[in-house]
Amino acid sequence: MFSKSRVNEPGNAPSSTEPETPTKAPDSMTTKPTTDYASSTPKAKPPASVLSSDLTVKGNLKTAGDIQIEGTVEGDIRAHLLTVGEGATVRGECMADDVVVNGRIIGRVRGLKVRLTSTARVEGDIIHKTIAIESGAHFEGSVQRQEDPLSSGTGAKPAATAKPGTAASAAPAKS
């Protein structure tokens, strides 16, 4: 039923009655055990999670993947890639490797790469490694560049605070 003959393979003509002789595979083709299984089976990137325009979420969202917001979120968001759609509103802190804002964010934005498109409306501080703000974007807040904006601490020196009616002092403490 099955044979080891290569007669049916493309490009091989039927051979005479010579017996087949095994050929030795070159050293580069011999099988070697491998311990790197991750590279031998690449994983497909899952599609982005989408929150539709008629959806309102009250609570925090956290994913290692991508998320696209088209509705309203009242809470913090943590993702790999966060896209805020034109009609979307987020009230809370947004943290992601990449943040693309087409809609409205009321709260702090932290990201390695932050992009505010021409339709973006941001009311809050932006902490970033790189930033792009298109003409027409509305932004109220401060912008601060950090090497690692996703770290839990702000990485900045604490600002001097003052009580109402008093002046803040930035004088160093005596030791």
Residue frames relative to the residue before (quaternion, step in Angstrom):
aa qw qx qy qz dx dy dz
M 1.0000 0.0000 0.0000 0.0000 0.00 0.00 0.00
F 0.7810 0.1165 -0.0616 0.6104 3.61 0.82 -0.98
S 0.0610 -0.7928 0.6052 0.0382 3.53 -1.09 0.66
K 0.5056 -0.6492 0.4806 0.3032 3.52 -1.26 0.37
S 0.4249 0.7197 -0.4487 0.3164 3.53 1.27 0.06
R 0.3269 -0.7441 0.5537 0.1814 3.57 -1.10 0.70
V 0.2614 0.8080 -0.4932 0.1884 3.55 1.19 0.45
N 0.7421 0.4430 -0.2363 0.4441 3.60 0.90 -0.86
E 0.5172 0.6329 -0.4296 0.3839 3.61 1.23 -0.10
P 0.5597 -0.6083 0.4304 0.3625 3.60 -1.02 0.70
G 0.7943 0.3121 -0.2343 0.4655 3.54 -1.06 0.79
N 0.6649 0.4562 -0.3176 0.4990 3.60 1.19 -0.10
A 0.2592 -0.7442 0.5962 0.1537 3.50 -0.80 1.00
P 0.6006 -0.5443 0.4102 0.4180 3.57 -1.11 0.49
S 0.3124 -0.7670 0.5337 0.1713 3.55 -0.84 0.97
S 0.6194 -0.5260 0.4207 0.4033 3.48 -1.31 0.20
T 0.7289 -0.4448 0.2949 0.4288 3.54 -1.17 -0.20
E 0.3453 0.7363 -0.5159 0.2691 3.58 1.17 0.45
P 0.4291 -0.6792 0.5189 0.2921 3.59 -0.94 0.77
E 0.5002 -0.6485 0.4812 0.3125 3.55 -1.11 0.69
T 0.2061 -0.7581 0.6058 0.1262 3.52 -1.03 0.83
P 0.4603 -0.6827 0.4827 0.2985 3.55 -0.84 0.90
T 0.2414 -0.7542 0.5905 0.1557 3.56 -1.04 0.77
K 0.4452 -0.6888 0.5082 0.2627 3.51 -1.09 0.74
A 0.4101 -0.7027 0.5278 0.2438 3.55 -0.89 0.94
P 0.5359 -0.6084 0.4581 0.3645 3.58 -1.03 0.67
D 0.6727 -0.5246 0.3428 0.3934 3.56 -1.22 0.55
S 0.6476 0.5318 -0.3362 0.4299 3.59 1.02 -0.67
M 0.7069 0.4557 -0.2708 0.4684 3.59 1.16 -0.37
T 0.4773 0.6548 -0.4628 0.3596 3.58 1.20 -0.02
T 0.4966 -0.6666 0.4633 0.3072 3.54 -1.07 0.66
K 0.0731 -0.7692 0.6347 0.0048 3.48 -1.00 0.94
P 0.4931 -0.6416 0.4745 0.3464 3.60 -0.93 0.71
T 0.1453 -0.7866 0.5960 0.0695 3.53 -1.02 0.81
T 0.2854 -0.7638 0.5553 0.1638 3.54 -1.07 0.73
D 0.6216 0.5364 -0.3428 0.4565 3.59 1.26 -0.19
Y 0.0649 -0.8396 0.5394 0.0008 3.56 0.21 1.29
A 0.5750 0.6132 -0.3863 0.3797 3.58 1.11 -0.55
S 0.7083 0.4512 -0.2835 0.4629 3.58 0.92 -0.79
S 0.6464 0.5293 -0.3372 0.4341 3.60 1.10 -0.48
T 0.7718 0.2156 -0.1464 0.5800 3.60 1.16 -0.42
P 0.1327 -0.8197 0.5512 0.0823 3.60 0.14 1.22
K 0.3460 -0.7341 0.5513 0.1936 3.53 -1.01 0.88
A 0.4316 -0.6779 0.5296 0.2714 3.54 -1.01 0.80
K 0.4673 -0.6730 0.4937 0.2915 3.56 -1.00 0.83
P 0.4067 -0.7190 0.4977 0.2643 3.60 -0.72 0.99
P 0.5577 -0.6020 0.4355 0.3700 3.60 -1.10 0.52
A 0.6197 -0.5521 0.4070 0.3815 3.55 -1.26 0.43
S 0.4266 -0.6477 0.5612 0.2889 3.55 -1.18 0.63
V 0.1471 -0.8040 0.5741 0.0497 3.57 -0.85 0.98
L 0.1778 -0.7423 0.6383 0.1003 3.55 -0.93 0.98
S 0.3649 -0.7912 0.4513 0.1928 3.56 -0.33 1.27
S 0.6908 -0.5305 0.3249 0.3685 3.53 -1.29 0.45
D 0.6998 0.4444 -0.2869 0.4801 3.63 1.13 -0.44
L 0.5817 0.5923 -0.3590 0.4265 3.59 1.29 0.19
T 0.0857 -0.7603 0.6423 0.0455 3.56 -1.04 0.90
V 0.1037 -0.7936 0.5992 0.0201 3.56 -0.79 1.08
K 0.0962 -0.7595 0.6418 0.0449 3.55 -0.93 0.99
G 0.6368 0.4605 -0.3720 0.4939 3.54 -0.24 1.31
N 0.5985 -0.5833 0.4226 0.3508 3.52 -1.32 0.23
L 0.2049 -0.7547 0.6131 0.1118 3.55 -1.19 0.69
K 0.0418 0.7935 -0.6049 0.0516 3.57 -0.93 0.91
T 0.1493 0.7722 -0.6043 0.1272 3.56 -0.87 1.01
A 0.4306 -0.6672 0.5375 0.2837 3.55 -1.22 0.51
G 0.6572 0.5093 -0.2962 0.4702 3.56 1.30 -0.20
D 0.6772 -0.4643 0.3857 0.4207 3.51 -1.29 -0.55
I 0.0624 -0.7908 0.6082 0.0291 3.55 -1.12 0.64
Q 0.1387 -0.7677 0.6227 0.0602 3.52 -1.08 0.83
I 0.1892 -0.7899 0.5796 0.0663 3.54 -0.71 1.16
E 0.0445 -0.7868 0.6155 0.0048 3.55 -0.83 1.03
G 0.6950 0.4475 -0.2537 0.5024 3.59 1.25 -0.42
T 0.6404 -0.4872 0.4131 0.4265 3.54 -1.08 -0.87
V 0.0533 -0.7736 0.6313 0.0142 3.56 -0.99 0.91
E 0.0887 -0.7601 0.6426 0.0387 3.54 -0.92 1.01
G 0.6343 0.4523 -0.3630 0.5111 3.53 0.09 1.36
D 0.6255 -0.5474 0.4071 0.3786 3.53 -1.33 0.11
I 0.1795 -0.7724 0.6028 0.0880 3.55 -1.18 0.66
R 0.0249 -0.7669 0.6412 -0.0110 3.56 -1.00 0.94
A 0.1862 0.7831 -0.5675 0.1732 3.59 -0.69 1.08
H 0.5915 -0.5245 0.4508 0.4145 3.55 -1.34 0.00
L 0.7689 0.0091 0.0216 0.6389 3.57 0.86 -1.05
L 0.0719 -0.7907 0.6079 0.0073 3.56 -0.74 1.07
T 0.0371 -0.7761 0.6294 -0.0092 3.53 -0.80 1.09
V 0.1547 -0.7695 0.6163 0.0637 3.56 -0.77 1.10
G 0.3624 -0.7730 0.4889 0.1790 3.56 -0.50 1.25
E 0.7204 -0.4787 0.3056 0.3981 3.55 -1.31 0.40
G 0.7634 0.3568 -0.2020 0.4992 3.60 0.91 -0.81
A 0.5255 0.6679 -0.3887 0.3559 3.59 1.27 0.01
T 0.1170 -0.7539 0.6411 0.0835 3.53 -1.32 0.52
V 0.0612 -0.7741 0.6299 0.0151 3.55 -0.93 0.97
R 0.0830 -0.7656 0.6371 0.0312 3.55 -0.88 1.04
G 0.6358 0.4694 -0.3709 0.4878 3.57 -0.12 1.32
E 0.6457 -0.5116 0.3948 0.4067 3.54 -1.33 -0.04
C 0.1660 -0.7700 0.6115 0.0743 3.56 -1.00 0.91
M 0.0194 0.7919 -0.6076 0.0577 3.57 -0.72 1.12
A 0.2441 0.7519 -0.5821 0.1902 3.57 -0.81 1.04
D 0.6052 -0.5188 0.4388 0.4148 3.54 -1.27 0.34
D 0.7806 0.0812 -0.0185 0.6194 3.56 0.96 -0.96
V 0.0481 -0.7829 0.6203 -0.0002 3.57 -0.87 1.00
V 0.0347 -0.7686 0.6388 -0.0068 3.56 -0.81 1.07
V 0.0962 -0.8149 0.5714 0.0112 3.57 -0.57 1.18
N 0.0524 -0.7735 0.6315 -0.0084 3.53 -0.74 1.17
G 0.7382 0.3851 -0.1864 0.5215 3.58 1.22 -0.58
R 0.7032 -0.4617 0.3611 0.4023 3.53 -1.14 -0.78
I 0.0269 -0.7593 0.6501 0.0095 3.54 -1.06 0.88
I 0.0839 -0.7501 0.6549 0.0382 3.52 -0.95 1.00
G 0.6580 0.4349 -0.3408 0.5116 3.56 -0.10 1.32
R 0.6902 -0.4846 0.3549 0.4036 3.52 -1.34 0.07
V 0.1699 -0.7526 0.6294 0.0931 3.55 -1.17 0.75
R 0.0131 -0.7867 0.6165 -0.0282 3.58 -0.81 1.07
G 0.2720 0.7754 -0.5365 0.1921 3.56 -0.73 1.01
L 0.5601 -0.5721 0.4674 0.3749 3.53 -1.23 0.48
K 0.7740 0.0648 -0.0250 0.6294 3.57 0.98 -0.92
V 0.0330 -0.7923 0.6087 -0.0255 3.57 -0.69 1.12
R 0.0120 -0.7960 0.6049 -0.0159 3.55 -0.90 0.97
L 0.1365 -0.7571 0.6363 0.0581 3.54 -0.85 1.07
T 0.2636 -0.7729 0.5578 0.1485 3.55 -0.58 1.14
S 0.7299 -0.4498 0.2906 0.4248 3.57 -1.29 0.13
T 0.7018 0.4418 -0.2694 0.4895 3.62 1.21 -0.42
A 0.4595 0.7149 -0.4256 0.3108 3.60 1.28 0.00
R 0.0666 -0.7457 0.6621 0.0324 3.53 -1.27 0.70
V 0.0649 0.8097 -0.5763 0.0901 3.59 -0.40 1.22
E 0.0543 -0.7631 0.6440 0.0007 3.54 -0.92 1.06
G 0.6470 0.4587 -0.3596 0.4916 3.55 -0.02 1.29
D 0.6347 -0.5445 0.3952 0.3799 3.51 -1.31 0.18
I 0.2054 -0.7471 0.6190 0.1284 3.55 -1.23 0.59
I 0.0721 -0.7597 0.6462 0.0094 3.54 -0.83 1.09
H 0.0859 0.8362 -0.5184 0.1571 3.57 -0.49 1.20
K 0.4042 -0.6299 0.5808 0.3202 3.52 -1.38 0.06
T 0.7651 -0.0171 0.0014 0.6437 3.57 1.06 -0.82
I 0.0812 -0.8044 0.5883 0.0131 3.56 -1.09 0.74
A 0.0554 -0.7549 0.6520 0.0439 3.53 -1.23 0.63
I 0.0471 -0.7846 0.6182 -0.0058 3.55 -0.82 1.03
E 0.2862 -0.7761 0.5411 0.1515 3.55 -0.56 1.18
S 0.6089 -0.5419 0.4373 0.3798 3.52 -1.25 0.49
G 0.7391 0.3686 -0.2964 0.4796 3.56 -0.88 1.00
A 0.5448 0.6064 -0.4054 0.4136 3.60 1.22 -0.31
H 0.2657 -0.7375 0.5988 0.1640 3.58 -1.11 0.76
F 0.0680 0.7997 -0.5882 0.0992 3.55 -0.81 1.03
E 0.0004 0.7653 -0.6433 0.0231 3.54 -0.93 1.03
G 0.5752 0.5513 -0.4312 0.4235 3.55 -0.54 1.15
S 0.5404 -0.5932 0.4697 0.3680 3.52 -1.26 -0.34
V 0.2694 -0.7332 0.6038 0.1590 3.51 -1.29 0.51
Q 0.0120 0.7997 -0.5990 0.0409 3.56 -0.86 0.97
R 0.2634 -0.7594 0.5754 0.1509 3.56 -0.87 0.97
Q 0.0336 0.7746 -0.6303 0.0398 3.56 -1.01 0.92
E 0.5607 -0.5925 0.4568 0.3548 3.57 -1.16 0.55
D 0.7931 0.1051 -0.0428 0.5984 3.58 1.01 -0.83
P 0.0846 -0.8500 0.5184 0.0413 3.60 0.27 1.21
L 0.6425 0.5387 -0.3330 0.4315 3.61 1.19 -0.29
S 0.4647 0.6700 -0.4587 0.3532 3.60 1.24 -0.07
S 0.6248 -0.5900 0.3602 0.3631 3.56 -1.11 0.66
G 0.7024 0.4093 -0.2727 0.5146 3.58 1.02 -0.71
T 0.5656 -0.6039 0.4285 0.3629 3.56 -1.20 0.36
G 0.3781 -0.7517 0.4709 0.2651 3.58 1.16 -0.43
A 0.6327 0.5126 -0.3312 0.4767 3.58 1.25 -0.12
K 0.5734 -0.5549 0.4579 0.3919 3.52 -1.24 0.39
P 0.5189 -0.6403 0.4446 0.3509 3.61 -0.92 0.75
A 0.4233 -0.6979 0.5181 0.2554 3.56 -0.96 0.86
A 0.5241 -0.6074 0.4859 0.3466 3.51 -1.17 0.57
T 0.1758 -0.7829 0.5886 0.0984 3.55 -0.92 0.87
A 0.1606 -0.7880 0.5893 0.0773 3.52 -1.11 0.65
K 0.4529 -0.6347 0.5442 0.3097 3.52 -1.20 0.57
P 0.6233 -0.5400 0.3834 0.4158 3.59 -1.08 0.50
G 0.8025 0.2661 -0.2138 0.4894 3.55 -0.93 0.94
T 0.7046 0.3858 -0.2799 0.5257 3.62 1.22 0.05
A 0.4575 -0.6620 0.5170 0.2917 3.55 -1.24 0.37
A 0.4383 -0.6841 0.5141 0.2749 3.55 -1.05 0.72
S 0.2383 -0.7697 0.5787 0.1263 3.55 -0.99 0.83
A 0.1680 -0.7868 0.5884 0.0804 3.54 -0.91 0.97
A 0.3601 0.7457 -0.4931 0.2666 3.59 1.18 0.37
P 0.4808 -0.6746 0.4695 0.3055 3.59 -0.95 0.83
A 0.5264 -0.6297 0.4715 0.3226 3.56 -1.14 0.65
K 0.4104 -0.6943 0.5314 0.2591 3.57 -1.08 0.71
S 0.2219 -0.7883 0.5589 0.1306 3.55 -1.05 0.77
